[in-house]
Amino acid sequence: MLSGRSWEDYLELAVTEIRDYGATSVQVCRRLRALLEGLLASLPAACGPALHAELRLLDEAVEREFADDLRRAEARTADSQGIGGRRTRDAAPGGAPPDEPGP
């Protein structure tokens, strides 16, 4: 009989290589943060400690890889598309950027 894996095991398997090999890419860091924050918002609270641990590891990787404050801030901003730009930095969730009219 094989024992099953825990939630933490699957989460670690899913994100460790992406974080380790993608930590030098602003886009990868932004997308990974969006994934982890999205899971944190949608999964039961029991999953929270493992997700927070992965977010801390991502923060440490960003600190280590980006010496420039602006690039570090960009890498710390969740963006599910990973492309950044004014829209993701300035817009409120679900809102229009400051220089565009709202819906």
C-alpha positions, 0 to 999 in steps of 0.5 A: 500500500502506498501512502498518499501525499499531503497538500503541502507536498503537492504545493511544494512540488508545484512551485519549488522548481518554478521559484528556484529556476524562475526567481531571476524573472520578474514575470515568473515572480509576479505570476507565481505570487498571483497563483499563491495569493489566489489559492490563499483567497480561495482555499480553506484556512487549513491550507494557509500556513503552507501557502504563506510559507511559499510566499515567504520563500518567494519573497526571499528569492526576490530579495536575493535576485533583485538588487534594484528597488524598482525591479524588486517592487515589480517582482513583488506585485502579483500579476496573473499575466506576468506582464506588468505595466501601468494597468496592474500597478495603478488600477484598483482591482476591477477598476480602470487605471487613473487616466482611463474612464471607468465602466 
